[in-house]
Amino acid sequence: MITIKEVKTKKDLKDFVKFPFKLYKGSKYWVPPIISEEAKTFDVNENPVFNDAEATLFLAYKNNEIVGRVSAMINWLEVNGQDVKKMRFGWFDFIDDLEVSKALLNKVEEIGRSHGLEYAEGPVGFSNLDKVGVMYDGFENRATMVTWYNHPYYIKHYEALGYNIEKSYSESSFSFDVVDPKVFLKLNDIVTRRYQLKALNFTKTSEVMPYVDRMFDLFNDTYAKLSSFVAVTDIQKEYFKKKFIGFVNPEYIKFVVDKDDNLIAFAVVLPSFAEALQKAKGKLFPFGFAHILRAKKNSKNAIFYLIGVHPDYQHKGVHALIFNEFYETFKEKGVETCVRTPELDDNIAIRQIWKHFDSKVYARRRTYKKNL
């Protein structure tokens, strides 16, 4: 018999966060979160997303043992502001037992119906800056710190429970040593002169901070037309500044501005923390923090986390300025592999940005949808 329990206490939340550590014990490909940081994601006093959203967490038990978890979420900016009547769910993990996954999704669907929502979709987070999608291909590759990993059997559970494919995403990578700088160096010179643009490079985090709010504004403008997009609010900007910007090498943040210092393009790249997080085993102390700092300084893999170009400048070669700057930085840092995090398969603009790179898809994922 499956019992579903709502997460109410700090112990429940810790159990919720730690369940995948058991489910993926011994996996070479699953990348654990830092337990304390993952718990803060669901703390209404820590995460400003709860100003406009709500979440109910559930644990599934079988024979008094935790066998599954799910987060049921409603983003009210999406529901009321965009009139998208969607019930979100994520952090969805379970043993290979259809009764477990069914019982957890039943709870998600009940909440959606109680609020008059029209469909459930997942796995997703609260917004576009969270992890997204269940893997259906590429299980032999290690995940990144910004993606979920899952067992292959997950897919059959979605399909057996009446969920249909909603969106498809691809993750790609390319070797830095095959990048030909001449491809974008010439375009860089042409675009710089034609539109009177310049690229900004940084060596200190303090130099980046004055531009971060504008970066999130541009992020909102760049991705506004994509399905499922929910804009980053002002209070969330402050949260993400504190949570993420300090973990990024300032040299890995590139901006492009026009002659009036208006921000028209950006890219944020992360060193790969995957191996460091596996070594940390969910804890910053006593050694986890050292593993992360070492990866920040020495990682040979670069993860393209965010990249965007203002709609008025798309398809004009502006990305060449960004790649020209990254080429020099990566060459100096000894980067060997560049990784593209999940991109919607129907995002034509992002495919144009990468058309001159010999990228290979190494993983694919989807979200699934069910009408309520």
Contacts in CASP RR format, 6 or more apart in sequence:
PFRMAT RR
TARGET T0000
AUTHOR 0000-0000-0000
METHOD contacts of the structure
MODEL  1
MITIKEVKTKKDLKDFVKFPFKLYKGSKYWVPPIISEEAKTFDVNENPVF
NDAEATLFLAYKNNEIVGRVSAMINWLEVNGQDVKKMRFGWFDFIDDLEV
SKALLNKVEEIGRSHGLEYAEGPVGFSNLDKVGVMYDGFENRATMVTWYN
HPYYIKHYEALGYNIEKSYSESSFSFDVVDPKVFLKLNDIVTRRYQLKAL
NFTKTSEVMPYVDRMFDLFNDTYAKLSSFVAVTDIQKEYFKKKFIGFVNP
EYIKFVVDKDDNLIAFAVVLPSFAEALQKAKGKLFPFGFAHILRAKKNSK
NAIFYLIGVHPDYQHKGVHALIFNEFYETFKEKGVETCVRTPELDDNIAI
RQIWKHFDSKVYARRRTYKKNL
1 62 0 8 1.000
2 60 0 8 1.000
2 61 0 8 1.000
2 62 0 8 1.000
2 67 0 8 1.000
2 97 0 8 1.000
2 99 0 8 1.000
2 100 0 8 1.000
2 103 0 8 1.000
3 60 0 8 1.000
3 61 0 8 1.000
3 62 0 8 1.000
4 58 0 8 1.000
4 59 0 8 1.000
4 60 0 8 1.000
4 61 0 8 1.000
4 103 0 8 1.000
4 104 0 8 1.000
4 106 0 8 1.000
4 107 0 8 1.000
5 12 0 8 1.000
5 58 0 8 1.000
5 59 0 8 1.000
5 60 0 8 1.000
5 61 0 8 1.000
6 12 0 8 1.000
6 56 0 8 1.000
6 57 0 8 1.000
6 58 0 8 1.000
7 13 0 8 1.000
7 15 0 8 1.000
7 16 0 8 1.000
7 42 0 8 1.000
7 56 0 8 1.000
7 57 0 8 1.000
7 58 0 8 1.000
7 59 0 8 1.000
12 57 0 8 1.000
12 59 0 8 1.000
13 39 0 8 1.000
13 42 0 8 1.000
13 57 0 8 1.000
14 35 0 8 1.000
14 39 0 8 1.000
15 59 0 8 1.000
15 66 0 8 1.000
16 42 0 8 1.000
16 57 0 8 1.000
16 59 0 8 1.000
16 69 0 8 1.000
16 91 0 8 1.000
17 33 0 8 1.000
17 35 0 8 1.000
17 38 0 8 1.000
17 39 0 8 1.000
18 35 0 8 1.000
19 59 0 8 1.000
19 66 0 8 1.000
19 68 0 8 1.000
19 69 0 8 1.000
19 93 0 8 1.000
20 30 0 8 1.000
20 32 0 8 1.000
20 69 0 8 1.000
20 93 0 8 1.000
21 32 0 8 1.000
21 281 0 8 1.000
21 282 0 8 1.000
22 66 0 8 1.000
23 68 0 8 1.000
23 93 0 8 1.000
23 94 0 8 1.000
23 95 0 8 1.000
23 151 0 8 1.000
24 30 0 8 1.000
24 32 0 8 1.000
24 149 0 8 1.000
27 149 0 8 1.000
28 142 0 8 1.000
29 139 0 8 1.000
29 140 0 8 1.000
29 141 0 8 1.000
29 142 0 8 1.000
29 143 0 8 1.000
29 149 0 8 1.000
30 143 0 8 1.000
30 149 0 8 1.000
31 142 0 8 1.000
31 143 0 8 1.000
31 144 0 8 1.000
31 145 0 8 1.000
31 147 0 8 1.000
31 149 0 8 1.000
31 274 0 8 1.000
31 277 0 8 1.000
31 278 0 8 1.000
32 277 0 8 1.000
32 278 0 8 1.000
32 280 0 8 1.000
32 281 0 8 1.000
32 282 0 8 1.000
33 145 0 8 1.000
33 277 0 8 1.000
33 282 0 8 1.000
34 277 0 8 1.000
34 280 0 8 1.000
34 282 0 8 1.000
34 283 0 8 1.000
34 284 0 8 1.000
35 282 0 8 1.000
35 283 0 8 1.000
36 283 0 8 1.000
36 284 0 8 1.000
40 46 0 8 1.000
40 47 0 8 1.000
41 47 0 8 1.000
42 55 0 8 1.000
42 57 0 8 1.000
42 71 0 8 1.000
44 50 0 8 1.000
47 239 0 8 1.000
48 233 0 8 1.000
48 235 0 8 1.000
48 236 0 8 1.000
48 238 0 8 1.000
48 239 0 8 1.000
49 75 0 8 1.000
49 126 0 8 1.000
49 127 0 8 1.000
49 236 0 8 1.000
49 239 0 8 1.000
51 233 0 8 1.000
51 235 0 8 1.000
52 75 0 8 1.000
52 76 0 8 1.000
52 77 0 8 1.000
52 233 0 8 1.000
53 73 0 8 1.000
53 74 0 8 1.000
53 75 0 8 1.000
53 76 0 8 1.000
53 77 0 8 1.000
53 126 0 8 1.000
54 73 0 8 1.000
54 74 0 8 1.000
54 76 0 8 1.000
55 71 0 8 1.000
55 72 0 8 1.000
55 73 0 8 1.000
55 74 0 8 1.000
55 126 0 8 1.000
56 71 0 8 1.000
56 72 0 8 1.000
56 73 0 8 1.000
56 107 0 8 1.000
56 111 0 8 1.000
57 69 0 8 1.000
57 70 0 8 1.000
57 71 0 8 1.000
57 72 0 8 1.000
57 91 0 8 1.000
58 69 0 8 1.000
58 70 0 8 1.000
58 71 0 8 1.000
58 72 0 8 1.000
58 104 0 8 1.000
58 107 0 8 1.000
59 66 0 8 1.000
59 68 0 8 1.000
59 69 0 8 1.000
60 66 0 8 1.000
60 67 0 8 1.000
60 68 0 8 1.000
60 69 0 8 1.000
60 94 0 8 1.000
60 100 0 8 1.000
60 103 0 8 1.000
60 104 0 8 1.000
61 67 0 8 1.000
62 95 0 8 1.000
62 97 0 8 1.000
62 100 0 8 1.000
67 94 0 8 1.000
67 95 0 8 1.000
67 97 0 8 1.000
67 100 0 8 1.000
68 93 0 8 1.000
68 94 0 8 1.000
68 95 0 8 1.000
68 100 0 8 1.000
68 104 0 8 1.000
69 91 0 8 1.000
69 92 0 8 1.000
69 93 0 8 1.000
69 94 0 8 1.000
69 104 0 8 1.000
70 89 0 8 1.000
70 90 0 8 1.000
70 91 0 8 1.000
70 92 0 8 1.000
70 93 0 8 1.000
70 104 0 8 1.000
70 105 0 8 1.000
70 107 0 8 1.000
70 108 0 8 1.000
71 89 0 8 1.000
71 90 0 8 1.000
71 91 0 8 1.000
71 92 0 8 1.000
71 125 0 8 1.000
72 87 0 8 1.000
72 88 0 8 1.000
72 89 0 8 1.000
72 107 0 8 1.000
72 108 0 8 1.000
72 111 0 8 1.000
72 112 0 8 1.000
73 87 0 8 1.000
73 88 0 8 1.000
73 89 0 8 1.000
73 90 0 8 1.000
73 125 0 8 1.000
73 126 0 8 1.000
74 87 0 8 1.000
74 88 0 8 1.000
74 111 0 8 1.000
74 112 0 8 1.000
74 115 0 8 1.000
74 117 0 8 1.000
75 86 0 8 1.000
75 88 0 8 1.000
75 126 0 8 1.000
75 127 0 8 1.000
75 230 0 8 1.000
77 230 0 8 1.000
77 231 0 8 1.000
77 233 0 8 1.000
78 84 0 8 1.000
78 86 0 8 1.000
78 230 0 8 1.000
79 85 0 8 1.000
79 86 0 8 1.000
79 115 0 8 1.000
79 117 0 8 1.000
82 230 0 8 1.000
84 228 0 8 1.000
85 116 0 8 1.000
85 117 0 8 1.000
85 118 0 8 1.000
85 119 0 8 1.000
86 117 0 8 1.000
86 118 0 8 1.000
86 119 0 8 1.000
86 120 0 8 1.000
86 121 0 8 1.000
86 228 0 8 1.000
87 108 0 8 1.000
87 109 0 8 1.000
87 111 0 8 1.000
87 112 0 8 1.000
87 115 0 8 1.000
87 117 0 8 1.000
87 119 0 8 1.000
87 120 0 8 1.000
87 121 0 8 1.000
87 372 0 8 1.000
88 120 0 8 1.000
88 121 0 8 1.000
88 122 0 8 1.000
88 124 0 8 1.000
88 125 0 8 1.000
88 126 0 8 1.000
89 105 0 8 1.000
89 108 0 8 1.000
89 120 0 8 1.000
89 121 0 8 1.000
89 122 0 8 1.000
89 123 0 8 1.000
89 124 0 8 1.000
90 122 0 8 1.000
90 123 0 8 1.000
90 124 0 8 1.000
90 125 0 8 1.000
91 123 0 8 1.000
91 125 0 8 1.000
92 101 0 8 1.000
92 104 0 8 1.000
92 122 0 8 1.000
92 123 0 8 1.000
92 134 0 8 1.000
93 150 0 8 1.000
94 100 0 8 1.000
94 101 0 8 1.000
94 104 0 8 1.000
94 154 0 8 1.000
94 157 0 8 1.000
96 151 0 8 1.000
96 153 0 8 1.000
98 157 0 8 1.000
98 160 0 8 1.000
98 161 0 8 1.000
101 157 0 8 1.000
101 161 0 8 1.000
102 161 0 8 1.000
105 120 0 8 1.000
105 161 0 8 1.000
105 370 0 8 1.000
108 120 0 8 1.000
109 120 0 8 1.000
109 370 0 8 1.000
109 372 0 8 1.000
112 120 0 8 1.000
112 372 0 8 1.000
113 372 0 8 1.000
116 372 0 8 1.000
117 372 0 8 1.000
118 371 0 8 1.000
118 372 0 8 1.000
119 369 0 8 1.000
119 370 0 8 1.000
119 371 0 8 1.000
119 372 0 8 1.000
120 369 0 8 1.000
120 370 0 8 1.000
120 372 0 8 1.000
121 166 0 8 1.000
121 228 0 8 1.000
121 367 0 8 1.000
121 368 0 8 1.000
121 369 0 8 1.000
122 133 0 8 1.000
122 134 0 8 1.000
122 166 0 8 1.000
122 367 0 8 1.000
122 368 0 8 1.000
122 369 0 8 1.000
123 131 0 8 1.000
123 132 0 8 1.000
123 133 0 8 1.000
123 134 0 8 1.000
123 148 0 8 1.000
123 367 0 8 1.000
124 130 0 8 1.000
124 132 0 8 1.000
124 133 0 8 1.000
124 228 0 8 1.000
124 367 0 8 1.000
125 131 0 8 1.000
125 132 0 8 1.000
126 230 0 8 1.000
127 230 0 8 1.000
127 232 0 8 1.000
127 236 0 8 1.000
128 223 0 8 1.000
128 226 0 8 1.000
128 228 0 8 1.000
128 229 0 8 1.000
128 230 0 8 1.000
129 232 0 8 1.000
129 240 0 8 1.000
131 146 0 8 1.000
131 147 0 8 1.000
131 148 0 8 1.000
132 148 0 8 1.000
132 169 0 8 1.000
132 342 0 8 1.000
132 365 0 8 1.000
132 367 0 8 1.000
133 148 0 8 1.000
133 169 0 8 1.000
133 342 0 8 1.000
133 365 0 8 1.000
133 366 0 8 1.000
133 367 0 8 1.000
134 148 0 8 1.000
134 150 0 8 1.000
134 154 0 8 1.000
134 155 0 8 1.000
134 158 0 8 1.000
134 365 0 8 1.000
134 366 0 8 1.000
134 367 0 8 1.000
134 368 0 8 1.000
135 148 0 8 1.000
135 149 0 8 1.000
135 150 0 8 1.000
135 152 0 8 1.000
135 154 0 8 1.000
135 363 0 8 1.000
135 364 0 8 1.000
135 365 0 8 1.000
136 152 0 8 1.000
136 155 0 8 1.000
136 364 0 8 1.000
136 365 0 8 1.000
136 366 0 8 1.000
137 363 0 8 1.000
137 364 0 8 1.000
138 362 0 8 1.000
138 363 0 8 1.000
138 364 0 8 1.000
139 151 0 8 1.000
139 152 0 8 1.000
141 362 0 8 1.000
141 363 0 8 1.000
142 149 0 8 1.000
142 274 0 8 1.000
142 275 0 8 1.000
143 149 0 8 1.000
143 274 0 8 1.000
144 272 0 8 1.000
144 274 0 8 1.000
144 303 0 8 1.000
144 339 0 8 1.000
144 341 0 8 1.000
145 270 0 8 1.000
145 272 0 8 1.000
145 273 0 8 1.000
145 274 0 8 1.000
145 277 0 8 1.000
145 303 0 8 1.000
146 270 0 8 1.000
146 303 0 8 1.000
146 305 0 8 1.000
146 341 0 8 1.000
147 171 0 8 1.000
147 341 0 8 1.000
147 342 0 8 1.000
147 363 0 8 1.000
147 365 0 8 1.000
158 368 0 8 1.000
161 370 0 8 1.000
162 370 0 8 1.000
163 368 0 8 1.000
163 369 0 8 1.000
163 370 0 8 1.000
164 368 0 8 1.000
164 369 0 8 1.000
164 370 0 8 1.000
165 366 0 8 1.000
165 367 0 8 1.000
165 368 0 8 1.000
165 369 0 8 1.000
166 366 0 8 1.000
166 367 0 8 1.000
166 368 0 8 1.000
166 369 0 8 1.000
167 227 0 8 1.000
167 228 0 8 1.000
167 344 0 8 1.000
167 345 0 8 1.000
167 346 0 8 1.000
167 366 0 8 1.000
167 367 0 8 1.000
168 344 0 8 1.000
168 345 0 8 1.000
168 346 0 8 1.000
168 364 0 8 1.000
168 365 0 8 1.000
168 366 0 8 1.000
169 342 0 8 1.000
169 343 0 8 1.000
169 344 0 8 1.000
169 345 0 8 1.000
169 364 0 8 1.000
169 365 0 8 1.000
169 366 0 8 1.000
170 342 0 8 1.000
170 343 0 8 1.000
170 345 0 8 1.000
170 361 0 8 1.000
170 363 0 8 1.000
170 364 0 8 1.000
171 339 0 8 1.000
171 340 0 8 1.000
171 341 0 8 1.000
171 342 0 8 1.000
171 343 0 8 1.000
171 361 0 8 1.000
171 362 0 8 1.000
171 363 0 8 1.000
171 364 0 8 1.000
171 365 0 8 1.000
172 339 0 8 1.000
172 340 0 8 1.000
172 343 0 8 1.000
172 354 0 8 1.000
172 359 0 8 1.000
172 360 0 8 1.000
172 361 0 8 1.000
172 362 0 8 1.000
173 337 0 8 1.000
173 338 0 8 1.000
173 339 0 8 1.000
173 340 0 8 1.000
173 359 0 8 1.000
173 360 0 8 1.000
173 362 0 8 1.000
174 337 0 8 1.000
174 338 0 8 1.000
174 357 0 8 1.000
174 358 0 8 1.000
174 359 0 8 1.000
174 360 0 8 1.000
175 336 0 8 1.000
175 337 0 8 1.000
175 338 0 8 1.000
175 358 0 8 1.000
176 302 0 8 1.000
176 330 0 8 1.000
176 331 0 8 1.000
176 334 0 8 1.000
176 335 0 8 1.000
176 336 0 8 1.000
176 337 0 8 1.000
176 338 0 8 1.000
177 336 0 8 1.000
178 358 0 8 1.000
179 327 0 8 1.000
179 338 0 8 1.000
179 357 0 8 1.000
181 324 0 8 1.000
181 327 0 8 1.000
183 356 0 8 1.000
184 319 0 8 1.000
184 320 0 8 1.000
184 323 0 8 1.000
184 324 0 8 1.000
184 327 0 8 1.000
184 356 0 8 1.000
185 320 0 8 1.000
185 324 0 8 1.000
187 317 0 8 1.000
187 320 0 8 1.000
188 320 0 8 1.000
188 321 0 8 1.000
188 323 0 8 1.000
188 324 0 8 1.000
191 197 0 8 1.000
191 316 0 8 1.000
191 317 0 8 1.000
191 318 0 8 1.000
191 320 0 8 1.000
191 321 0 8 1.000
192 198 0 8 1.000
192 321 0 8 1.000
195 258 0 8 1.000
195 313 0 8 1.000
195 316 0 8 1.000
195 318 0 8 1.000
196 258 0 8 1.000
196 259 0 8 1.000
197 256 0 8 1.000
197 257 0 8 1.000
197 258 0 8 1.000
197 259 0 8 1.000
197 264 0 8 1.000
197 318 0 8 1.000
197 321 0 8 1.000
198 256 0 8 1.000
198 257 0 8 1.000
198 321 0 8 1.000
199 254 0 8 1.000
199 255 0 8 1.000
199 256 0 8 1.000
199 321 0 8 1.000
199 322 0 8 1.000
199 324 0 8 1.000
199 325 0 8 1.000
200 211 0 8 1.000
200 254 0 8 1.000
200 255 0 8 1.000
200 256 0 8 1.000
200 257 0 8 1.000
201 251 0 8 1.000
201 254 0 8 1.000
201 325 0 8 1.000
201 329 0 8 1.000
202 208 0 8 1.000
202 250 0 8 1.000
202 251 0 8 1.000
202 253 0 8 1.000
203 250 0 8 1.000
203 251 0 8 1.000
204 250 0 8 1.000
205 245 0 8 1.000
205 246 0 8 1.000
205 248 0 8 1.000
205 250 0 8 1.000
207 250 0 8 1.000
208 245 0 8 1.000
208 250 0 8 1.000
208 253 0 8 1.000
209 241 0 8 1.000
209 245 0 8 1.000
211 255 0 8 1.000
211 263 0 8 1.000
212 237 0 8 1.000
212 241 0 8 1.000
212 245 0 8 1.000
213 234 0 8 1.000
213 237 0 8 1.000
214 263 0 8 1.000
215 255 0 8 1.000
215 263 0 8 1.000
215 266 0 8 1.000
215 268 0 8 1.000
216 232 0 8 1.000
216 236 0 8 1.000
216 237 0 8 1.000
216 240 0 8 1.000
217 263 0 8 1.000
218 263 0 8 1.000
218 264 0 8 1.000
218 265 0 8 1.000
218 266 0 8 1.000
218 308 0 8 1.000
218 310 0 8 1.000
219 232 0 8 1.000
219 266 0 8 1.000
219 306 0 8 1.000
219 308 0 8 1.000
220 231 0 8 1.000
220 232 0 8 1.000
221 310 0 8 1.000
221 311 0 8 1.000
222 308 0 8 1.000
222 309 0 8 1.000
222 310 0 8 1.000
222 311 0 8 1.000
223 229 0 8 1.000
223 308 0 8 1.000
224 231 0 8 1.000
226 344 0 8 1.000
226 347 0 8 1.000
227 344 0 8 1.000
228 367 0 8 1.000
232 240 0 8 1.000
247 270 0 8 1.000
247 273 0 8 1.000
247 292 0 8 1.000
247 296 0 8 1.000
248 268 0 8 1.000
248 269 0 8 1.000
248 270 0 8 1.000
249 271 0 8 1.000
249 296 0 8 1.000
251 329 0 8 1.000
251 333 0 8 1.000
252 268 0 8 1.000
252 269 0 8 1.000
252 270 0 8 1.000
252 271 0 8 1.000
252 302 0 8 1.000
252 329 0 8 1.000
253 266 0 8 1.000
253 267 0 8 1.000
253 268 0 8 1.000
253 269 0 8 1.000
254 266 0 8 1.000
254 267 0 8 1.000
254 322 0 8 1.000
254 325 0 8 1.000
254 326 0 8 1.000
255 263 0 8 1.000
255 265 0 8 1.000
255 266 0 8 1.000
256 263 0 8 1.000
256 264 0 8 1.000
256 265 0 8 1.000
256 266 0 8 1.000
256 318 0 8 1.000
256 321 0 8 1.000
256 322 0 8 1.000
257 263 0 8 1.000
257 264 0 8 1.000
258 264 0 8 1.000
263 310 0 8 1.000
264 309 0 8 1.000
264 310 0 8 1.000
264 312 0 8 1.000
264 313 0 8 1.000
264 318 0 8 1.000
265 308 0 8 1.000
265 309 0 8 1.000
265 310 0 8 1.000
265 313 0 8 1.000
265 318 0 8 1.000
265 319 0 8 1.000
265 321 0 8 1.000
265 322 0 8 1.000
266 306 0 8 1.000
266 307 0 8 1.000
266 308 0 8 1.000
266 322 0 8 1.000
267 304 0 8 1.000
267 306 0 8 1.000
267 307 0 8 1.000
267 308 0 8 1.000
267 322 0 8 1.000
267 326 0 8 1.000
268 305 0 8 1.000
268 306 0 8 1.000
268 307 0 8 1.000
269 302 0 8 1.000
269 303 0 8 1.000
269 304 0 8 1.000
269 305 0 8 1.000
269 326 0 8 1.000
270 302 0 8 1.000
270 303 0 8 1.000
270 305 0 8 1.000
271 295 0 8 1.000
271 296 0 8 1.000
271 297 0 8 1.000
271 299 0 8 1.000
271 301 0 8 1.000
271 302 0 8 1.000
271 303 0 8 1.000
272 295 0 8 1.000
272 299 0 8 1.000
272 300 0 8 1.000
272 301 0 8 1.000
272 302 0 8 1.000
272 303 0 8 1.000
272 339 0 8 1.000
273 292 0 8 1.000
273 295 0 8 1.000
273 296 0 8 1.000
273 299 0 8 1.000
275 295 0 8 1.000
276 288 0 8 1.000
276 291 0 8 1.000
276 292 0 8 1.000
276 294 0 8 1.000
276 295 0 8 1.000
277 291 0 8 1.000
277 292 0 8 1.000
279 287 0 8 1.000
279 288 0 8 1.000
279 291 0 8 1.000
280 287 0 8 1.000
280 288 0 8 1.000
280 289 0 8 1.000
280 291 0 8 1.000
280 292 0 8 1.000
281 288 0 8 1.000
282 288 0 8 1.000
284 292 0 8 1.000
300 334 0 8 1.000
300 335 0 8 1.000
300 336 0 8 1.000
300 337 0 8 1.000
301 335 0 8 1.000
301 336 0 8 1.000
301 337 0 8 1.000
301 338 0 8 1.000
301 339 0 8 1.000
302 326 0 8 1.000
302 330 0 8 1.000
302 335 0 8 1.000
302 337 0 8 1.000
302 338 0 8 1.000
302 339 0 8 1.000
303 339 0 8 1.000
303 341 0 8 1.000
304 338 0 8 1.000
304 339 0 8 1.000
304 340 0 8 1.000
304 341 0 8 1.000
305 341 0 8 1.000
307 319 0 8 1.000
307 322 0 8 1.000
307 350 0 8 1.000
307 353 0 8 1.000
308 353 0 8 1.000
309 318 0 8 1.000
309 319 0 8 1.000
309 349 0 8 1.000
309 353 0 8 1.000
314 349 0 8 1.000
314 352 0 8 1.000
315 349 0 8 1.000
315 352 0 8 1.000
319 353 0 8 1.000
330 338 0 8 1.000
338 357 0 8 1.000
340 354 0 8 1.000
340 359 0 8 1.000
342 365 0 8 1.000
343 350 0 8 1.000
343 351 0 8 1.000
344 350 0 8 1.000
END
